[in-house]
Amino acid sequence: MRRTPLALAAILAALPAVAAGPGGARQQALLRLLRQDCGSCHGMTLRGGLGSPLTPEALAGKPDDLLVTTILDGRPGTAMPPWRSEITPEEARWLVARLRRGLAPREGLR
């Protein structure tokens, strides 16, 4: 029973890092990747192309875990490649959160 407070403290200490996501430079790199690499199939405005739209409206109702798994492992039998070698699970979760909020028109293009 003495472990419970320590385990809880460790979990609470880790929460800000998870909520904050990757650092600023990595966030910009991920947004560029989103616009350029994901945009090559999902459209440069992310409104769809070969791949489905990545707009907040299109993602509504889709579970975060499904989207994170799709980013990391791709979709076998489709053009969606796995990104696990380039993106961590935490970064994929951050990307899903950013997509759900929507991107500004020029965000990630610099």
Gaussian input, Z-matrix of N, CA and C with variables (Angstrom, degrees):
# hf/3-21g

backbone

0 1
 N
 C     1     B1
 C     2     B2     1     A1
 N     3     B3     2     A2     1     D1
 C     4     B4     3     A3     2     D2
 C     5     B5     4     A4     3     D3
 N     6     B6     5     A5     4     D4
 C     7     B7     6     A6     5     D5
 C     8     B8     7     A7     6     D6
 N     9     B9     8     A8     7     D7
 C    10    B10     9     A9     8     D8
 C    11    B11    10    A10     9     D9
 N    12    B12    11    A11    10    D10
 C    13    B13    12    A12    11    D11
 C    14    B14    13    A13    12    D12
 N    15    B15    14    A14    13    D13
 C    16    B16    15    A15    14    D14
 C    17    B17    16    A16    15    D15
 N    18    B18    17    A17    16    D16
 C    19    B19    18    A18    17    D17
 C    20    B20    19    A19    18    D18
 N    21    B21    20    A20    19    D19
 C    22    B22    21    A21    20    D20
 C    23    B23    22    A22    21    D21
 N    24    B24    23    A23    22    D22
 C    25    B25    24    A24    23    D23
 C    26    B26    25    A25    24    D24
 N    27    B27    26    A26    25    D25
 C    28    B28    27    A27    26    D26
 C    29    B29    28    A28    27    D27
 N    30    B30    29    A29    28    D28
 C    31    B31    30    A30    29    D29
 C    32    B32    31    A31    30    D30
 N    33    B33    32    A32    31    D31
 C    34    B34    33    A33    32    D32
 C    35    B35    34    A34    33    D33
 N    36    B36    35    A35    34    D34
 C    37    B37    36    A36    35    D35
 C    38    B38    37    A37    36    D36
 N    39    B39    38    A38    37    D37
 C    40    B40    39    A39    38    D38
 C    41    B41    40    A40    39    D39
 N    42    B42    41    A41    40    D40
 C    43    B43    42    A42    41    D41
 C    44    B44    43    A43    42    D42
 N    45    B45    44    A44    43    D43
 C    46    B46    45    A45    44    D44
 C    47    B47    46    A46    45    D45
 N    48    B48    47    A47    46    D46
 C    49    B49    48    A48    47    D47
 C    50    B50    49    A49    48    D48
 N    51    B51    50    A50    49    D49
 C    52    B52    51    A51    50    D50
 C    53    B53    52    A52    51    D51
 N    54    B54    53    A53    52    D52
 C    55    B55    54    A54    53    D53
 C    56    B56    55    A55    54    D54
 N    57    B57    56    A56    55    D55
 C    58    B58    57    A57    56    D56
 C    59    B59    58    A58    57    D57
 N    60    B60    59    A59    58    D58
 C    61    B61    60    A60    59    D59
 C    62    B62    61    A61    60    D60
 N    63    B63    62    A62    61    D61
 C    64    B64    63    A63    62    D62
 C    65    B65    64    A64    63    D63
 N    66    B66    65    A65    64    D64
 C    67    B67    66    A66    65    D65
 C    68    B68    67    A67    66    D66
 N    69    B69    68    A68    67    D67
 C    70    B70    69    A69    68    D68
 C    71    B71    70    A70    69    D69
 N    72    B72    71    A71    70    D70
 C    73    B73    72    A72    71    D71
 C    74    B74    73    A73    72    D72
 N    75    B75    74    A74    73    D73
 C    76    B76    75    A75    74    D74
 C    77    B77    76    A76    75    D75
 N    78    B78    77    A77    76    D76
 C    79    B79    78    A78    77    D77
 C    80    B80    79    A79    78    D78
 N    81    B81    80    A80    79    D79
 C    82    B82    81    A81    80    D80
 C    83    B83    82    A82    81    D81
 N    84    B84    83    A83    82    D82
 C    85    B85    84    A84    83    D83
 C    86    B86    85    A85    84    D84
 N    87    B87    86    A86    85    D85
 C    88    B88    87    A87    86    D86
 C    89    B89    88    A88    87    D87
 N    90    B90    89    A89    88    D88
 C    91    B91    90    A90    89    D89
 C    92    B92    91    A91    90    D90
 N    93    B93    92    A92    91    D91
 C    94    B94    93    A93    92    D92
 C    95    B95    94    A94    93    D93
 N    96    B96    95    A95    94    D94
 C    97    B97    96    A96    95    D95
 C    98    B98    97    A97    96    D96
 N    99    B99    98    A98    97    D97
 C   100   B100    99    A99    98    D98
 C   101   B101   100   A100    99    D99
 N   102   B102   101   A101   100   D100
 C   103   B103   102   A102   101   D101
 C   104   B104   103   A103   102   D102
 N   105   B105   104   A104   103   D103
 C   106   B106   105   A105   104   D104
 C   107   B107   106   A106   105   D105
 N   108   B108   107   A107   106   D106
 C   109   B109   108   A108   107   D107
 C   110   B110   109   A109   108   D108
 N   111   B111   110   A110   109   D109
 C   112   B112   111   A111   110   D110
 C   113   B113   112   A112   111   D111
 N   114   B114   113   A113   112   D112
 C   115   B115   114   A114   113   D113
 C   116   B116   115   A115   114   D114
 N   117   B117   116   A116   115   D115
 C   118   B118   117   A117   116   D116
 C   119   B119   118   A118   117   D117
 N   120   B120   119   A119   118   D118
 C   121   B121   120   A120   119   D119
 C   122   B122   121   A121   120   D120
 N   123   B123   122   A122   121   D121
 C   124   B124   123   A123   122   D122
 C   125   B125   124   A124   123   D123
 N   126   B126   125   A125   124   D124
 C   127   B127   126   A126   125   D125
 C   128   B128   127   A127   126   D126
 N   129   B129   128   A128   127   D127
 C   130   B130   129   A129   128   D128
 C   131   B131   130   A130   129   D129
 N   132   B132   131   A131   130   D130
 C   133   B133   132   A132   131   D131
 C   134   B134   133   A133   132   D132
 N   135   B135   134   A134   133   D133
 C   136   B136   135   A135   134   D134
 C   137   B137   136   A136   135   D135
 N   138   B138   137   A137   136   D136
 C   139   B139   138   A138   137   D137
 C   140   B140   139   A139   138   D138
 N   141   B141   140   A140   139   D139
 C   142   B142   141   A141   140   D140
 C   143   B143   142   A142   141   D141
 N   144   B144   143   A143   142   D142
 C   145   B145   144   A144   143   D143
 C   146   B146   145   A145   144   D144
 N   147   B147   146   A146   145   D145
 C   148   B148   147   A147   146   D146
 C   149   B149   148   A148   147   D147
 N   150   B150   149   A149   148   D148
 C   151   B151   150   A150   149   D149
 C   152   B152   151   A151   150   D150
 N   153   B153   152   A152   151   D151
 C   154   B154   153   A153   152   D152
 C   155   B155   154   A154   153   D153
 N   156   B156   155   A155   154   D154
 C   157   B157   156   A156   155   D155
 C   158   B158   157   A157   156   D156
 N   159   B159   158   A158   157   D157
 C   160   B160   159   A159   158   D158
 C   161   B161   160   A160   159   D159
 N   162   B162   161   A161   160   D160
 C   163   B163   162   A162   161   D161
 C   164   B164   163   A163   162   D162
 N   165   B165   164   A164   163   D163
 C   166   B166   165   A165   164   D164
 C   167   B167   166   A166   165   D165
 N   168   B168   167   A167   166   D166
 C   169   B169   168   A168   167   D167
 C   170   B170   169   A169   168   D168
 N   171   B171   170   A170   169   D169
 C   172   B172   171   A171   170   D170
 C   173   B173   172   A172   171   D171
 N   174   B174   173   A173   172   D172
 C   175   B175   174   A174   173   D173
 C   176   B176   175   A175   174   D174
 N   177   B177   176   A176   175   D175
 C   178   B178   177   A177   176   D176
 C   179   B179   178   A178   177   D177
 N   180   B180   179   A179   178   D178
 C   181   B181   180   A180   179   D179
 C   182   B182   181   A181   180   D180
 N   183   B183   182   A182   181   D181
 C   184   B184   183   A183   182   D182
 C   185   B185   184   A184   183   D183
 N   186   B186   185   A185   184   D184
 C   187   B187   186   A186   185   D185
 C   188   B188   187   A187   186   D186
 N   189   B189   188   A188   187   D187
 C   190   B190   189   A189   188   D188
 C   191   B191   190   A190   189   D189
 N   192   B192   191   A191   190   D190
 C   193   B193   192   A192   191   D191
 C   194   B194   193   A193   192   D192
 N   195   B195   194   A194   193   D193
 C   196   B196   195   A195   194   D194
 C   197   B197   196   A196   195   D195
 N   198   B198   197   A197   196   D196
 C   199   B199   198   A198   197   D197
 C   200   B200   199   A199   198   D198
 N   201   B201   200   A200   199   D199
 C   202   B202   201   A201   200   D200
 C   203   B203   202   A202   201   D201
 N   204   B204   203   A203   202   D202
 C   205   B205   204   A204   203   D203
 C   206   B206   205   A205   204   D204
 N   207   B207   206   A206   205   D205
 C   208   B208   207   A207   206   D206
 C   209   B209   208   A208   207   D207
 N   210   B210   209   A209   208   D208
 C   211   B211   210   A210   209   D209
 C   212   B212   211   A211   210   D210
 N   213   B213   212   A212   211   D211
 C   214   B214   213   A213   212   D212
 C   215   B215   214   A214   213   D213
 N   216   B216   215   A215   214   D214
 C   217   B217   216   A216   215   D215
 C   218   B218   217   A217   216   D216
 N   219   B219   218   A218   217   D217
 C   220   B220   219   A219   218   D218
 C   221   B221   220   A220   219   D219
 N   222   B222   221   A221   220   D220
 C   223   B223   222   A222   221   D221
 C   224   B224   223   A223   222   D222
 N   225   B225   224   A224   223   D223
 C   226   B226   225   A225   224   D224
 C   227   B227   226   A226   225   D225
 N   228   B228   227   A227   226   D226
 C   229   B229   228   A228   227   D227
 C   230   B230   229   A229   228   D228
 N   231   B231   230   A230   229   D229
 C   232   B232   231   A231   230   D230
 C   233   B233   232   A232   231   D231
 N   234   B234   233   A233   232   D232
 C   235   B235   234   A234   233   D233
 C   236   B236   235   A235   234   D234
 N   237   B237   236   A236   235   D235
 C   238   B238   237   A237   236   D236
 C   239   B239   238   A238   237   D237
 N   240   B240   239   A239   238   D238
 C   241   B241   240   A240   239   D239
 C   242   B242   241   A241   240   D240
 N   243   B243   242   A242   241   D241
 C   244   B244   243   A243   242   D242
 C   245   B245   244   A244   243   D243
 N   246   B246   245   A245   244   D244
 C   247   B247   246   A246   245   D245
 C   248   B248   247   A247   246   D246
 N   249   B249   248   A248   247   D247
 C   250   B250   249   A249   248   D248
 C   251   B251   250   A250   249   D249
 N   252   B252   251   A251   250   D250
 C   253   B253   252   A252   251   D251
 C   254   B254   253   A253   252   D252
 N   255   B255   254   A254   253   D253
 C   256   B256   255   A255   254   D254
 C   257   B257   256   A256   255   D255
 N   258   B258   257   A257   256   D256
 C   259   B259   258   A258   257   D257
 C   260   B260   259   A259   258   D258
 N   261   B261   260   A260   259   D259
 C   262   B262   261   A261   260   D260
 C   263   B263   262   A262   261   D261
 N   264   B264   263   A263   262   D262
 C   265   B265   264   A264   263   D263
 C   266   B266   265   A265   264   D264
 N   267   B267   266   A266   265   D265
 C   268   B268   267   A267   266   D266
 C   269   B269   268   A268   267   D267
 N   270   B270   269   A269   268   D268
 C   271   B271   270   A270   269   D269
 C   272   B272   271   A271   270   D270
 N   273   B273   272   A272   271   D271
 C   274   B274   273   A273   272   D272
 C   275   B275   274   A274   273   D273
 N   276   B276   275   A275   274   D274
 C   277   B277   276   A276   275   D275
 C   278   B278   277   A277   276   D276
 N   279   B279   278   A278   277   D277
 C   280   B280   279   A279   278   D278
 C   281   B281   280   A280   279   D279
 N   282   B282   281   A281   280   D280
 C   283   B283   282   A282   281   D281
 C   284   B284   283   A283   282   D282
 N   285   B285   284   A284   283   D283
 C   286   B286   285   A285   284   D284
 C   287   B287   286   A286   285   D285
 N   288   B288   287   A287   286   D286
 C   289   B289   288   A288   287   D287
 C   290   B290   289   A289   288   D288
 N   291   B291   290   A290   289   D289
 C   292   B292   291   A291   290   D290
 C   293   B293   292   A292   291   D291
 N   294   B294   293   A293   292   D292
 C   295   B295   294   A294   293   D293
 C   296   B296   295   A295   294   D294
 N   297   B297   296   A296   295   D295
 C   298   B298   297   A297   296   D296
 C   299   B299   298   A298   297   D297
 N   300   B300   299   A299   298   D298
 C   301   B301   300   A300   299   D299
 C   302   B302   301   A301   300   D300
 N   303   B303   302   A302   301   D301
 C   304   B304   303   A303   302   D302
 C   305   B305   304   A304   303   D303
 N   306   B306   305   A305   304   D304
 C   307   B307   306   A306   305   D305
 C   308   B308   307   A307   306   D306
 N   309   B309   308   A308   307   D307
 C   310   B310   309   A309   308   D308
 C   311   B311   310   A310   309   D309
 N   312   B312   311   A311   310   D310
 C   313   B313   312   A312   311   D311
 C   314   B314   313   A313   312   D312
 N   315   B315   314   A314   313   D313
 C   316   B316   315   A315   314   D314
 C   317   B317   316   A316   315   D315
 N   318   B318   317   A317   316   D316
 C   319   B319   318   A318   317   D317
 C   320   B320   319   A319   318   D318
 N   321   B321   320   A320   319   D319
 C   322   B322   321   A321   320   D320
 C   323   B323   322   A322   321   D321
 N   324   B324   323   A323   322   D322
 C   325   B325   324   A324   323   D323
 C   326   B326   325   A325   324   D324
 N   327   B327   326   A326   325   D325
 C   328   B328   327   A327   326   D326
 C   329   B329   328   A328   327   D327

   B1=1.4534
   B2=1.5244
   B3=1.3396
   B4=1.4668
   B5=1.5264
   B6=1.3319
   B7=1.4524
   B8=1.5280
   B9=1.2926
   B10=1.4553
   B11=1.5274
   B12=1.3466
   B13=1.4752
   B14=1.5249
   B15=1.3483
   B16=1.4582
   B17=1.5210
   B18=1.3269
   B19=1.4571
   B20=1.5235
   B21=1.3084
   B22=1.4575
   B23=1.5223
   B24=1.3168
   B25=1.4634
   B26=1.5273
   B27=1.3360
   B28=1.4625
   B29=1.5203
   B30=1.3131
   B31=1.4690
   B32=1.5298
   B33=1.3217
   B34=1.4601
   B35=1.5252
   B36=1.3373
   B37=1.4609
   B38=1.5220
   B39=1.3224
   B40=1.4614
   B41=1.5214
   B42=1.2981
   B43=1.4618
   B44=1.5187
   B45=1.3200
   B46=1.4627
   B47=1.5230
   B48=1.3435
   B49=1.4615
   B50=1.5172
   B51=1.3163
   B52=1.4591
   B53=1.5177
   B54=1.3397
   B55=1.4546
   B56=1.5192
   B57=1.3267
   B58=1.4473
   B59=1.5197
   B60=1.3261
   B61=1.4548
   B62=1.5135
   B63=1.3243
   B64=1.4651
   B65=1.5220
   B66=1.3436
   B67=1.4532
   B68=1.5248
   B69=1.3375
   B70=1.4606
   B71=1.5227
   B72=1.3413
   B73=1.4685
   B74=1.5266
   B75=1.3311
   B76=1.4624
   B77=1.5312
   B78=1.3267
   B79=1.4674
   B80=1.5221
   B81=1.3249
   B82=1.4681
   B83=1.5293
   B84=1.3489
   B85=1.4652
   B86=1.5296
   B87=1.3248
   B88=1.4670
   B89=1.5310
   B90=1.3197
   B91=1.4692
   B92=1.5298
   B93=1.3414
   B94=1.4793
   B95=1.5246
   B96=1.3341
   B97=1.4623
   B98=1.5283
   B99=1.3163
   B100=1.4617
   B101=1.5233
   B102=1.3127
   B103=1.4633
   B104=1.5244
   B105=1.3304
   B106=1.4559
   B107=1.5236
   B108=1.3084
   B109=1.4699
   B110=1.5244
   B111=1.3265
   B112=1.4676
   B113=1.5194
   B114=1.3562
   B115=1.4589
   B116=1.5150
   B117=1.3269
   B118=1.4638
   B119=1.5239
   B120=1.2934
   B121=1.4800
   B122=1.5348
   B123=1.3244
   B124=1.4676
   B125=1.5294
   B126=1.3290
   B127=1.4574
   B128=1.5113
   B129=1.3252
   B130=1.4634
   B131=1.5297
   B132=1.3213
   B133=1.4617
   B134=1.5227
   B135=1.3313
   B136=1.4737
   B137=1.5326
   B138=1.3213
   B139=1.4672
   B140=1.5263
   B141=1.3239
   B142=1.4653
   B143=1.5111
   B144=1.3010
   B145=1.4572
   B146=1.5168
   B147=1.3263
   B148=1.4603
   B149=1.5273
   B150=1.3159
   B151=1.4640
   B152=1.5193
   B153=1.3000
   B154=1.4633
   B155=1.5338
   B156=1.3367
   B157=1.4654
   B158=1.5225
   B159=1.3265
   B160=1.4675
   B161=1.5193
   B162=1.2991
   B163=1.4618
   B164=1.5285
   B165=1.3298
   B166=1.4725
   B167=1.5316
   B168=1.3101
   B169=1.4631
   B170=1.5347
   B171=1.3405
   B172=1.4632
   B173=1.5258
   B174=1.3215
   B175=1.4734
   B176=1.5266
   B177=1.3156
   B178=1.4681
   B179=1.5306
   B180=1.3006
   B181=1.4592
   B182=1.5170
   B183=1.3286
   B184=1.4687
   B185=1.5246
   B186=1.3216
   B187=1.4756
   B188=1.5311
   B189=1.3225
   B190=1.4669
   B191=1.5233
   B192=1.3312
   B193=1.4699
   B194=1.5319
   B195=1.3253
   B196=1.4685
   B197=1.5283
   B198=1.3189
   B199=1.4647
   B200=1.5254
   B201=1.3295
   B202=1.4707
   B203=1.5283
   B204=1.3115
   B205=1.4667
   B206=1.5213
   B207=1.3160
   B208=1.4631
   B209=1.5197
   B210=1.3376
   B211=1.4647
   B212=1.5301
   B213=1.3009
   B214=1.4723
   B215=1.5201
   B216=1.3209
   B217=1.4681
   B218=1.5211
   B219=1.3211
   B220=1.4545
   B221=1.5178
   B222=1.3175
   B223=1.4678
   B224=1.5180
   B225=1.3106
   B226=1.4658
   B227=1.5375
   B228=1.3201
   B229=1.4610
   B230=1.5138
   B231=1.3435
   B232=1.4598
   B233=1.5288
   B234=1.3122
   B235=1.4678
   B236=1.5250
   B237=1.3335
   B238=1.4680
   B239=1.5177
   B240=1.3682
   B241=1.4758
   B242=1.5235
   B243=1.3198
   B244=1.4720
   B245=1.5297
   B246=1.3201
   B247=1.4626
   B248=1.5193
   B249=1.3333
   B250=1.4636
   B251=1.5286
   B252=1.3190
   B253=1.4656
   B254=1.5355
   B255=1.3196
   B256=1.4701
   B257=1.5267
   B258=1.3407
   B259=1.4618
   B260=1.5190
   B261=1.3342
   B262=1.4580
   B263=1.5349
   B264=1.3211
   B265=1.4713
   B266=1.5334
   B267=1.3209
   B268=1.4631
   B269=1.5324
   B270=1.3185
   B271=1.4668
   B272=1.5281
   B273=1.3242
   B274=1.4735
   B275=1.5274
   B276=1.3186
   B277=1.4734
   B278=1.5410
   B279=1.3114
   B280=1.4631
   B281=1.5307
   B282=1.3333
   B283=1.4705
   B284=1.5303
   B285=1.3097
   B286=1.4708
   B287=1.5330
   B288=1.3337
   B289=1.4705
   B290=1.5204
   B291=1.3423
   B292=1.4722
   B293=1.5165
   B294=1.3268
   B295=1.4651
   B296=1.5233
   B297=1.3117
   B298=1.4740
   B299=1.5318
   B300=1.3249
   B301=1.4780
   B302=1.5210
   B303=1.3356
   B304=1.4572
   B305=1.5200
   B306=1.3187
   B307=1.4591
   B308=1.5174
   B309=1.3343
   B310=1.4573
   B311=1.5281
   B312=1.3272
   B313=1.4717
   B314=1.5218
   B315=1.3224
   B316=1.4785
   B317=1.5220
   B318=1.3212
   B319=1.4558
   B320=1.5275
   B321=1.3296
   B322=1.4557
   B323=1.5120
   B324=1.3206
   B325=1.4657
   B326=1.5286
   B327=1.3045
   B328=1.4773
   B329=1.4855
   A1=111.34
   A2=118.94
   A3=120.75
   A4=110.92
   A5=117.12
   A6=119.57
   A7=112.28
   A8=116.45
   A9=119.42
   A10=112.63
   A11=119.81
   A12=118.32
   A13=112.19
   A14=116.99
   A15=119.05
   A16=111.17
   A17=117.04
   A18=120.35
   A19=110.58
   A20=117.06
   A21=121.07
   A22=110.43
   A23=117.58
   A24=121.14
   A25=110.46
   A26=117.26
   A27=120.55
   A28=110.95
   A29=117.12
   A30=120.99
   A31=110.11
   A32=116.60
   A33=120.26
   A34=111.42
   A35=117.14
   A36=120.46
   A37=111.23
   A38=117.96
   A39=122.04
   A40=112.20
   A41=119.26
   A42=121.97
   A43=114.40
   A44=121.14
   A45=118.26
   A46=112.77
   A47=117.62
   A48=120.51
   A49=111.19
   A50=117.33
   A51=120.98
   A52=109.63
   A53=116.76
   A54=120.18
   A55=111.24
   A56=117.45
   A57=120.76
   A58=112.00
   A59=118.15
   A60=121.07
   A61=111.07
   A62=116.67
   A63=120.30
   A64=111.21
   A65=115.34
   A66=120.48
   A67=111.98
   A68=115.76
   A69=121.49
   A70=114.38
   A71=117.93
   A72=120.04
   A73=110.60
   A74=116.45
   A75=119.36
   A76=110.26
   A77=116.85
   A78=119.54
   A79=110.23
   A80=117.17
   A81=119.86
   A82=110.96
   A83=116.27
   A84=119.75
   A85=110.66
   A86=116.35
   A87=119.92
   A88=111.27
   A89=116.95
   A90=119.48
   A91=110.63
   A92=117.40
   A93=120.02
   A94=110.03
   A95=116.19
   A96=120.63
   A97=109.97
   A98=115.91
   A99=120.87
   A100=110.73
   A101=116.82
   A102=120.65
   A103=112.26
   A104=116.46
   A105=119.34
   A106=113.22
   A107=117.83
   A108=119.97
   A109=111.57
   A110=116.76
   A111=119.22
   A112=109.60
   A113=115.12
   A114=119.70
   A115=113.43
   A116=118.84
   A117=119.84
   A118=111.20
   A119=118.70
   A120=121.53
   A121=111.94
   A122=116.87
   A123=120.71
   A124=111.98
   A125=115.60
   A126=120.61
   A127=110.50
   A128=117.31
   A129=121.74
   A130=111.93
   A131=117.50
   A132=120.32
   A133=110.66
   A134=116.48
   A135=124.40
   A136=112.12
   A137=115.79
   A138=120.18
   A139=112.06
   A140=115.45
   A141=119.13
   A142=112.26
   A143=114.62
   A144=123.04
   A145=104.74
   A146=116.66
   A147=120.06
   A148=109.40
   A149=115.54
   A150=121.40
   A151=110.94
   A152=115.80
   A153=121.81
   A154=110.69
   A155=118.38
   A156=120.96
   A157=111.25
   A158=115.07
   A159=121.48
   A160=110.17
   A161=116.86
   A162=121.71
   A163=109.48
   A164=116.92
   A165=119.14
   A166=111.80
   A167=117.08
   A168=120.39
   A169=110.99
   A170=116.14
   A171=120.30
   A172=111.89
   A173=116.48
   A174=120.35
   A175=112.33
   A176=117.07
   A177=120.44
   A178=110.19
   A179=116.02
   A180=121.44
   A181=113.66
   A182=117.84
   A183=120.20
   A184=107.94
   A185=117.16
   A186=120.05
   A187=112.62
   A188=116.36
   A189=120.90
   A190=111.50
   A191=117.36
   A192=120.07
   A193=111.24
   A194=117.75
   A195=120.98
   A196=110.21
   A197=116.90
   A198=120.54
   A199=111.26
   A200=117.21
   A201=120.87
   A202=109.53
   A203=117.19
   A204=120.89
   A205=110.92
   A206=117.00
   A207=120.41
   A208=110.74
   A209=117.06
   A210=120.03
   A211=110.30
   A212=116.87
   A213=120.32
   A214=112.96
   A215=117.16
   A216=120.32
   A217=113.84
   A218=117.91
   A219=120.43
   A220=110.96
   A221=114.76
   A222=121.03
   A223=107.65
   A224=116.94
   A225=119.62
   A226=111.21
   A227=115.02
   A228=120.22
   A229=113.39
   A230=116.69
   A231=121.39
   A232=108.38
   A233=116.02
   A234=120.46
   A235=112.70
   A236=118.50
   A237=121.83
   A238=110.24
   A239=116.47
   A240=119.52
   A241=111.76
   A242=116.75
   A243=119.75
   A244=109.64
   A245=115.76
   A246=121.11
   A247=111.79
   A248=117.53
   A249=121.69
   A250=112.82
   A251=118.36
   A252=119.90
   A253=111.54
   A254=117.73
   A255=121.80
   A256=113.05
   A257=116.57
   A258=121.86
   A259=109.50
   A260=116.70
   A261=120.69
   A262=109.20
   A263=117.87
   A264=119.75
   A265=112.43
   A266=117.41
   A267=120.43
   A268=110.69
   A269=116.22
   A270=119.81
   A271=110.76
   A272=116.73
   A273=119.74
   A274=109.82
   A275=116.88
   A276=120.97
   A277=110.19
   A278=117.13
   A279=121.04
   A280=109.89
   A281=117.62
   A282=120.74
   A283=110.92
   A284=116.99
   A285=120.27
   A286=109.47
   A287=116.24
   A288=119.37
   A289=111.10
   A290=117.40
   A291=121.16
   A292=110.86
   A293=116.81
   A294=119.60
   A295=110.81
   A296=116.53
   A297=119.62
   A298=111.17
   A299=117.90
   A300=120.82
   A301=111.18
   A302=116.82
   A303=120.95
   A304=110.37
   A305=115.42
   A306=120.53
   A307=109.41
   A308=115.65
   A309=120.22
   A310=107.85
   A311=118.16
   A312=120.41
   A313=115.29
   A314=119.43
   A315=121.09
   A316=112.33
   A317=117.78
   A318=121.41
   A319=110.24
   A320=116.06
   A321=121.87
   A322=113.95
   A323=118.22
   A324=120.64
   A325=112.59
   A326=118.26
   A327=120.26
   A328=111.41
   D1=-23.07
   D2=179.93
   D3=-69.56
   D4=-21.47
   D5=-179.07
   D6=-72.90
   D7=-26.80
   D8=-175.24
   D9=-57.46
   D10=-49.53
   D11=178.75
   D12=-62.53
   D13=-37.96
   D14=179.66
   D15=-67.01
   D16=-42.64
   D17=178.61
   D18=-63.38
   D19=-41.80
   D20=178.42
   D21=-63.00
   D22=-42.15
   D23=178.91
   D24=-62.65
   D25=-40.78
   D26=178.98
   D27=-64.43
   D28=-41.24
   D29=179.14
   D30=-64.73
   D31=-46.07
   D32=-179.64
   D33=-63.82
   D34=-35.57
   D35=178.77
   D36=-66.65
   D37=-30.76
   D38=-177.95
   D39=-82.19
   D40=-20.50
   D41=-175.47
   D42=-58.04
   D43=-46.39
   D44=-179.23
   D45=-58.88
   D46=-37.32
   D47=179.68
   D48=-64.67
   D49=-39.87
   D50=179.41
   D51=-68.63
   D52=-44.40
   D53=-177.54
   D54=-66.31
   D55=-35.90
   D56=-177.67
   D57=-72.35
   D58=-29.53
   D59=-179.72
   D60=77.13
   D61=-163.58
   D62=-178.74
   D63=-68.13
   D64=162.63
   D65=179.51
   D66=-68.02
   D67=170.13
   D68=-173.49
   D69=-55.79
   D70=-46.81
   D71=-178.49
   D72=-65.81
   D73=-39.25
   D74=179.42
   D75=-69.58
   D76=-35.92
   D77=176.61
   D78=-60.26
   D79=-43.08
   D80=179.17
   D81=-64.69
   D82=-39.37
   D83=177.74
   D84=-64.16
   D85=-40.05
   D86=179.40
   D87=-67.77
   D88=-37.51
   D89=177.81
   D90=-67.30
   D91=-38.35
   D92=175.57
   D93=-63.09
   D94=-44.27
   D95=178.05
   D96=-59.54
   D97=-42.40
   D98=179.82
   D99=-60.88
   D100=-48.01
   D101=-178.90
   D102=-68.15
   D103=-45.89
   D104=-171.72
   D105=-86.36
   D106=-49.73
   D107=-176.67
   D108=-80.27
   D109=-51.35
   D110=178.67
   D111=-67.24
   D112=-37.77
   D113=-178.53
   D114=-64.37
   D115=-22.47
   D116=179.32
   D117=-64.11
   D118=-26.31
   D119=176.44
   D120=-108.30
   D121=-37.30
   D122=-175.08
   D123=-91.34
   D124=4.81
   D125=-179.89
   D126=91.30
   D127=140.26
   D128=-177.26
   D129=-63.07
   D130=-23.92
   D131=174.57
   D132=-96.41
   D133=3.65
   D134=179.35
   D135=64.06
   D136=22.56
   D137=179.34
   D138=-96.52
   D139=11.13
   D140=175.94
   D141=110.88
   D142=155.69
   D143=-179.67
   D144=-172.31
   D145=-123.76
   D146=171.26
   D147=-60.89
   D148=-41.42
   D149=176.91
   D150=-94.91
   D151=167.09
   D152=-177.71
   D153=-70.14
   D154=160.63
   D155=176.80
   D156=-61.26
   D157=150.10
   D158=176.66
   D159=-116.19
   D160=33.36
   D161=178.98
   D162=-82.82
   D163=159.78
   D164=177.35
   D165=-55.53
   D166=-38.18
   D167=-179.32
   D168=-65.46
   D169=-41.70
   D170=-178.52
   D171=-69.84
   D172=-28.48
   D173=-177.94
   D174=-89.31
   D175=-11.94
   D176=-179.00
   D177=-57.10
   D178=133.72
   D179=178.05
   D180=87.07
   D181=-9.69
   D182=177.87
   D183=-91.34
   D184=128.10
   D185=-178.10
   D186=-62.93
   D187=140.90
   D188=178.03
   D189=-54.30
   D190=-43.44
   D191=-177.38
   D192=-61.20
   D193=-37.82
   D194=177.36
   D195=-63.55
   D196=-44.54
   D197=-178.90
   D198=-66.93
   D199=-41.33
   D200=178.61
   D201=-62.66
   D202=-45.26
   D203=179.31
   D204=-62.88
   D205=-39.68
   D206=178.25
   D207=-62.71
   D208=-43.75
   D209=178.08
   D210=-62.33
   D211=-47.07
   D212=-173.88
   D213=-73.30
   D214=-40.28
   D215=-171.81
   D216=-110.42
   D217=-3.30
   D218=-178.61
   D219=68.31
   D220=-169.92
   D221=176.73
   D222=-127.52
   D223=102.25
   D224=-179.28
   D225=-54.43
   D226=139.42
   D227=179.57
   D228=85.92
   D229=0.04
   D230=177.04
   D231=-125.44
   D232=178.35
   D233=178.04
   D234=-77.86
   D235=-6.23
   D236=-178.41
   D237=-73.94
   D238=109.81
   D239=-179.02
   D240=-84.01
   D241=161.46
   D242=173.02
   D243=-78.06
   D244=143.40
   D245=179.25
   D246=-115.00
   D247=10.66
   D248=-175.69
   D249=-57.06
   D250=-31.34
   D251=-179.59
   D252=-75.45
   D253=-14.53
   D254=-177.50
   D255=-110.27
   D256=-25.98
   D257=-171.69
   D258=-129.62
   D259=136.11
   D260=176.25
   D261=-81.09
   D262=162.25
   D263=175.25
   D264=-56.72
   D265=-37.83
   D266=178.97
   D267=-65.54
   D268=-40.04
   D269=178.66
   D270=-67.61
   D271=-39.07
   D272=177.17
   D273=-62.10
   D274=-41.02
   D275=178.08
   D276=-64.20
   D277=-39.17
   D278=176.99
   D279=-64.05
   D280=-43.19
   D281=178.49
   D282=-60.89
   D283=-42.19
   D284=178.58
   D285=-60.67
   D286=-44.29
   D287=179.13
   D288=-61.87
   D289=-40.72
   D290=179.09
   D291=-65.97
   D292=-41.72
   D293=178.45
   D294=-63.28
   D295=-38.04
   D296=179.96
   D297=-65.45
   D298=-30.86
   D299=177.81
   D300=-81.57
   D301=-21.23
   D302=-177.12
   D303=88.42
   D304=148.94
   D305=179.79
   D306=-104.30
   D307=146.00
   D308=172.52
   D309=-66.03
   D310=154.74
   D311=-175.08
   D312=-51.92
   D313=-38.49
   D314=-176.61
   D315=-103.73
   D316=0.61
   D317=-177.18
   D318=-63.32
   D319=130.04
   D320=179.18
   D321=85.17
   D322=1.46
   D323=-178.67
   D324=-95.88
   D325=-6.45
   D326=179.77
   D327=-85.59

